[in-house]
């Protein structure tokens, strides 16, 4: 019985450490779910761990699903942020879709929206 509990505890610790190895969204600009008066010129996302820029991306879509980013996303020097320049954005709601590969090879992805205008 004690041996089973020790194995279960070891597995739980190992799984929790693996989950910590993933790069998760820390914060973004524009902020997740925000409404901004002026259209941003870029979207920047900060992650909890360093990422591999060559295998990471950001796509920004308008309500019709059209891509609004210009070029590919690039990482900052510490590789915990990813940014992509945008086309001029008219008022509306935009969806940001991100995919990243952390430096320890764990993949994560997600999406959020922000709104431009009153």
ABEGO torsion letter per residue (X at the ends): XAAAAAAAAAAAAAAAAAAAABBBBABBOBBBGBBBABBBABBBBBBABBBBAAABBBBBBBAAGBBABBEBBBBBAAGABBBBBBBBBBBEBBBBBBBBBBAAGBBBBBBBBBBBEX
